[in-house]
């Protein structure tokens, strides 16, 4: 039994961390001992020692394609996947179960945890040659053996915390493992409590903060993308926000909300990150590499698969996979008034529904007649030939319209976010460098605003508005600033803690859409049975003349969410090999 569990969780599939012929790292971080090199010799080789840590980073993966181009957004009320046979639909149709899982990361995260543990156990005394890896370069204190090892350990602590949090947010708890387990250990372990797991993650974050450079700009250029203090702070801030939320804080202990606010403020006080000037280019690192908003991200993908999976179907036969819902589109306010479209006096016209809306709608969603805005283009000629010359036609009968073919939009919309106008996938391919961003500064500000509102209410309204308005005032967005008084008679006034809560949650929904927050936010707010347990809708558009259209909302598909769906099921395969894990309630 023990041997079977060991090989399930720490599968020994050989992968090389570098191109060196004699290297024999295994997927679980161990060493094969082949080619006349022992494990002791491995740690005595400075190249192998550093590459071992790089191998821990390799467990990180982007989230652009979970199944046939699916984003996790299509498992929430943000989107519908145009492939109705995609396995992501099990999240929505009531068939999610221990034997029918999706986004199953349990074993992979323990591979990462094991690698991090092994590195922390072996790195002291290993052969690490000091190099100029942080700025300012050539400062002797940065080049000592002890300083180098400390920075390497800091990265391992952060990565272990990251992998643990990925387990926590899915499964609610996990067996804590802070040492390398062997075949002689009892591997059929029960899960620790949520509070114990959260305490362990927070402790690892603090160990990382003690050892790491403050922010990406402190690393030398070739090492930017490695863990930093602000990355560990961001992870801890998100962890504490989850811990304070109704899902895990049913008694509404206000001290937990204050702790979450303090953790987010800690990052703000470093003054190392800021709102980036161009919302669409945050993810396009051929334009905004290591921009001020990015805190931690994967290594950059050089690809056009994001476009081929998600661009409208008329764009060189793309697949149009991620179709935003009408619920998401309706969340974007009016640019002219700053009010939700449901409010009287907002200025919204059902006969012209996309006019004068929050600019982030156009940056995020392809709606009928939309195209990439030339002002955002770094490749104007290509925009003219592909995007600008081909505005989206999602009306019935249009070249991107409902029911046109099996890949056509199911909602009347296509996703615009993440797509690059420089990408070319027909003929001579032009790839574009993009990471998956795990933490960015806008989320920190939103975490801070939410936690502070719950901890202190309107007493902290000035500080809450300051955080929200940093985001709304971004260049190219410039939404009316939120306020608590309205002497001029314009803008949107927030009169109470409950209204603050509503505005903060909507700002999260708009700013962070498609980034996997909505899926977990609704769960941690304990609103799944209300928000996700109902149909999602789209917009049927009919062309009535050359320049006019009619707009009719319609139900796209029914969705199911029950109490058990707040957490992922533990895979039956895992339970068969480690029964003490226990299943999450309801599965």
N, C-alpha and C positions, 0 to 999 in steps of 0.2 A: 504494500500500500504506500509506504513512505517513498519508495523509489518511483512509483508511478506519479505521485504528486510532485515530486522534485522535478521530474522531467516535463511535466505539464507546465509548471510555472516558470521554470528556468531552462527552457528547451535549448539543447546544445546543438545549435545550427551554426556552422562555421561562417564567420564574416571577418574580413580583413579591415582593420582600421587605417592602414596605409598600404602603399604598394610594395613595401619591403617583402622580399620573397620568403624570409624566414619567420615572418610574423604569423602567429596562429591563435589570435584572439577568438573566443567563442561568443555566441550571442549573449550568454549569461555573464560574460566578463571574465570567465576563467581562461586558462591557457592550455592548449592541447599537449604541449611538451614535445611536439614533433620537430623534425629537422634539427635534432641535436641541441635544442635550446630548452633549458629548464625554466621553471617559473622564477626561480631566484635570478637567473641571468636576464630574464625579461625586465625585472625591476631594477637591475643594474645597468640597463641600457637607457640613456636619457631620452632617446627618440620614442622608444616603446612606452616609457612611463608617461610622457605627455600624451601620446596617442591613445593611451587607455582612457584618459579623461575625455578626449574627443569622442571616443566610442560611447561614453555615457550620453553625450549630447545627441548621438545618433538615434536615441530612443524618441526624441522629440519629432513630431510629424506635423505637417500642415493639415488643415481641415477643409480644404477646398473640394475634396472628392471623397465622400464617405461610402458612396455606392453609385456607380453610373452617373457621376457628376453631381450627386446630391449633397447639399449643405444641410446642416442640422436645423437650419431655419425652416425647412419643409416638414420638420417634426413639431413645429409650433404654429401659431396663427400668423406668422410672418409670410409664409409662402406655401405653395403647392408644387410638388415635383411633376413636371410634364410627363414623365414616364410613370404611368399608373401601375406598372409592375415593379417599380423600385422597392427594395426591401425597407426603405425608410418609412413606407406606409404602415408598417406594423406598429409604429409609434402612435398612429392616429386611429386605427380601425379596431382596436380592442383585442388584437391577437398577440400583443407583446407578452412574452412568457419566458420561463427558464429554458425552454427548448427552442424558442424562436427569439433570439436576441438581435440587437442592433447596436453598433458602436461599442462592441465588446472589447474593452481594453484591460481587463483584469490581469491577464498573464503578462501583457506587454509592460504594464506599469511596474510589476514586480521584477521583471528583467532589469528595468532601469534602476529600481531601488537596490537590487542585488549588486549591480555594477557600481553604484555609488558607494555602497557599504564596503565592497572589496577595495575600491580605491582609497577610501578613508583609512582602512586597516593597513594598507601596504605602502602608502606614499611616504610615510616617515622613514628616512634612511634610504630611500630610492635615489637613483642617480638623476638628479635634476640640475641641469646646467643653467644658472641664472642668465636671463636675457632681458633686453629692454622691451618689456611687454606693456608697460604702463607709462603714461606721460606725467610729468616731464621725463623724457628719456635721459639716460646716463646719470641719474641720481643714484649714488651708491646704495642708499637705504632701500631702493626698489629692486636692487639686483642681488641681494644676499640670498643664500639658500633658504633661510628661514622665511623671508618675505615671499619668495616664489612658492614654497610649499603652502604657506598660509593662503595665498590667493587660489591655488589649486584646490585646497580643502574647501575654501569658501564656495567655489563653483559646485563642488560635489554636494555640500550641504544644501545649496539652493535647489539643485536638480532633484535631490531626494525629496525635499519638501514639495516641489512641483509635482512629482509623480504621486506622492501621497495625497495631495489635494485633488488630483484627477480621480483618484479612487473615492475620496470622501464625497465629492459633489455628486457622483453617480450612485454610489451604493450606500451612503449614509455612515459607514464605518468600515474598518478593515483591520486585519491582524497587523499590528505594528512590528516591524522587523528592522532593527538598527544594527544588526551584525550579519555577516555572511553565514547563511545556514548551509549545513552539509547533509549528506545522505544519512548520517547517524543521528541527526536531530529529529524530533517529533515535528513533522510538517503539517499535521492535521490540527491546525490552530483555530481557536475561536476568535471572533472579531473583538477588538476593543470597542469601548463606547465612543460615541461621537465626541464627547468632551475630551477624552483621553487622546483621540486622534488629532483633534484641533490643537491641543496643548503640545503634542509632539511636532506638528507642522510649524507652529509658531516658534518653538524652540530652535528648530533647524533654520528658520528664517533669521533668527537673531544670531546664530552661529555664522551664517553667511554674511550678515551685515558687518560683523566684527572684522571680516577678513577681505572683503572685496573692494575694488575701486568704487567710488561713489556713483558714477553714471557712465554711460557709453563713451562720453568724451574723454574720460580718464584713461581708457584703453588706447593703445596704439591703433592706427587705422586698420591694420590687418586682423586685429583681435576684437574689434567692435562687433557686438552680437553675443559676446560671452556674458555671463551673469554679472550683475552689479548690485550694489547696495539698494539702489532704487527699485530694481526688479524684485529683490527680496522683500522690500517694504511694500511694494504693490501686491505681491502675493499674500502677505500677511494682512493687508488692508481688506482684500477681497475675502479672505478666510474669516476675518472677524465680522465683516458685514453679513456673511452667510450665517455665522453663529448667533448674531443678534436678531436675525429675521424670524418671523413667526413659525416657520417650519422647525426650527431648532431652539426657539426661545418662546415657548407658548405662554409663559408667565409675563412676557414683555418686561424683562429685567432691563431697566433703562441704562444701567452701568455698562451693559454689553454694547448698546448703541453708542455710548460715549467712547468706549474703547475703540470701536470701529472708526468713529469720526477722528479720534486722535491719531490712529494709524494712518489714515489718508492724509491728514494735515502734516504728518511727518515728512511725507514726500513733497508736499507743496512747499514746505519750509526750506527744502534744499535749494530751491530756485534753479534746479538743473533741467527741468522739463517745462514745456509751454505748449499752448495750442498752436498747431502748425497752420501756416497761412492758407494752404489749399486743401480743402477737405477731400476732393477726388484723388489727390496725389499722395495722400498719406501712405498708401499701399504700393505705389509705383516707384520703386527704388531706382529706376533709371532717371527719375525726376527728383525724388526727395529722399535719397538714401540716408539712413540714420538721422531722420528729421527729429526736431526737438520734441515731438509728441510721442515717438516710439520709445517705450521703456524696455520691452523684451519681445523678441520675435524669433521665428525659425530662421535658418539659413535661407537665402533667397532662392526661389524656384526660377529657372530660366525657361519659360514655357508659354504656350498659347492655349493650353488645355482649358484654362479658365474661360477663355473666350469661346472655344469650340463647344464647351459644355453649356454655356449660359447665354451667349449672344442671341438676339432674335433670329429666327430660322431663315430669314431672307439674306442674312449676312454670311455669304459663302457657306451655306448649308450647315450653320451651327445648330445645336440641339435644343437651345432654349429651355434648359432644364428647370431653373429656379424661377417660378412665377409668383411675384408678390401678390398678396391678397388685398382685397378692398379694405379690410380691417387695418392693414398697415398703411395703405395710401391715405385713409381717412385720418390717421394720427398726425399727419403733417399739417401744421397750422397755416393761417393766412399771413403772408408776408406784410401786407398793408396794415393789418391791425394787431398782429400777434395773438389773435384769438383762435381757439379751436373752431373748426368749420361748423360744429353743432351749435355754437353760441349765436344768439341773436346779435346782429350788428357786426358779425365777423367779416362780411363782404363776400362770403362764398356764394357762388352761383352754380346750381346743379346743372344748368344748361351749358356751362363753361367750366368744368370742375377742376381743371389743372392750372387755371390762370391765377396769378398773384399768390402762389403758394410758397411755403418755405423752400428756399433754393435747394435744400438737401433732398427734396423730393426728386428733382431733376437729376441730381448727382447719384441717386440711389435706384431709381425706377425708370425704365423705359415705358412711358404711357403713349397713347395714340398720338401720332404726329411729332413725337419727341425725337431728338437726335443729339449727338454729342455736341456740346457747346464749343465753338471754335476757340474761344478765349482760353479753354483748358488744354488745347492741343499743343503737343510738342512736335507734331508731324502733320502740319496743315494740309499738305498735298494729299496724304493718305486719307485724312478725314473727308476731304472733298470727294474722293473717289469711292470711299466705302460707307462712312457713317453719315456725313453731312448731306451727301447726295441721296441718301436712302433713309429718310425719316421712317420711323416705325409705323406700320399700318396694322393696328390690332383690331380694327373694326371688322365686322363680319364680311368676308370676301376679300379683305386686304391681304397683302403678301405675307403678313405675320399674324393673320387673324385667327379667331377662335375656330377650331374644327378644321383648319386648312389641311393639316396632316397629323400624323400620330405625335409628332414632336411639338406642334403648335401650342401656344399658350393656353392654359386651362382657365385663366383668370382675366385675361385681357391686358396683362402686363408681363414684362420681362425684367430681370434684374439688371441694373446698370452698374451698381457698386462693384469694385474690384476690376472691372474691365478696362483695358488700355486701348486707346485709339491708335497706338503704335503697333499693336499686334497684327501680324499677317499670317494667315494659315492656309491660304490658297496660292498655289504656285511657289515662289520662293518664300520660305517661312522666315518671319521675323519674330523671335521670341522676346519676351519682356521679363525683367527681373522683378519678382515679387516675393515677399515673405508672408507667412501667416503671423499676424501680430497678436500676441497673447495679452500684453498689457500696453495700454496707451494712456496718456495723461487725461484725456476727456473722461475716461472711466473713473479715474481717481477723483476728479472733481465731482462727478455724479455720486460716487460712493460717499464722499464727504458730505454733500448736500443732503442725501437721504438719511445718513446716520445722525447728522446734527439735527435735522428736523424731528426725528423720532426721539432723540435724547432731550432736546431743549424746546422744541416747538417754536412758536412765533418769537420767543425771546431771542432766538438766534437768526431772525429773518434777514437782517442786513448781511450777515456772513453767508447765509444760504444763497441769497440772490447774487452775491458777488461771485460765487463759484459757478452758478448756472449761467450767469451772463458772460463769463469768460468764454463759454462754449457758443452761446448765441451770437456773440459779437465777432466771431471768426470772419476774416476777410472772405468775401464771396458768399457769405451766409447773411450776416448783419440783420438778424431777426430783431424786432422790437424788444428792448430789454424788459424783463419782468420787473414788476415794482409792487410796492404795498400801498402807495398813495398815487392819486391820479389827478393832479390839479389841472392838467391840460385837457383832460377828457379823452385821451387816447391811450392805447396800450392796454395790457391785460393786468388787472389788479388781483393780487392773491390775498384774501382776507383772513385765512385761518390755517391751522396746522393741517387739517384734512385737505384743504385746497392746495396747500404746499405739496402734500404727499402726491396728490393727483398730478400736479404739474411736473414734479420731479420724475415720477414714473413715466410720464409721457415723453419727457425729454430723453430719458434712457432709451425708450422704445425707438425714437426717431434717430438719435445720434448713433446708437450702437447696433442698429438693425443688421442682421445677417452675420453678426460676430459671435453668436452662440450665447448671448446674454439673456435674451427673451425666454429661451427654453428653460433656463434655470431660475430666472427672476420670478416668473409666475409660480414656480414650484416653491421657492423659498418664501414667497408672500402667502402661500397656502390658498391660492386662488385658482388652482387647476380645474376643479370641478365646475367652476363658473366660466372661466375664460377659455379653456381648451375643450370643454365638453359640449360643444355646439358646432353648427355648420360654419365653414368659412365661405366667403363670398367673393365674387369677381364683378366685372363690369362688362355687360354686353353693349357694344357700340355699333350703331347702324348709321351708315352714311345716308343722309337725307338730301344732300346737294353736294356740289363740288367742294364746298367749304364748311358745311354744317353737319352735325351729327346728333343723334339721340343717345342717351345714356340710361341704361336700365340695370340696376344691380340684380344679381342672380346667385343662387346657391351653387357652389362648385362641388362641395362634398361635405358629408356629415363627418363629424369627428367624435371620438369617444375618449373620455378621461375619467378614471375612477380613482379612489383613494390610494390604491396600490401603486399607481403610476407616478407618485411623487419621487420614488426611487427606482433605479434600474433593478431588474431581477438578477440574482446571482445565477450564472449559467449552470444548468444541470450538470454539465461536464465537470465544472469545478466542484459542485456539491458531491458528486459521485466519488471524487477522490479526496475531498476534505469535508466530511459531513459536519464537523464542528463549526464551519463557517455560518451555518444557519441561513435560511432563506428570508428575504425581506417580506414584510407582512402582505398578505393577499395573493401572493404568487404560488 
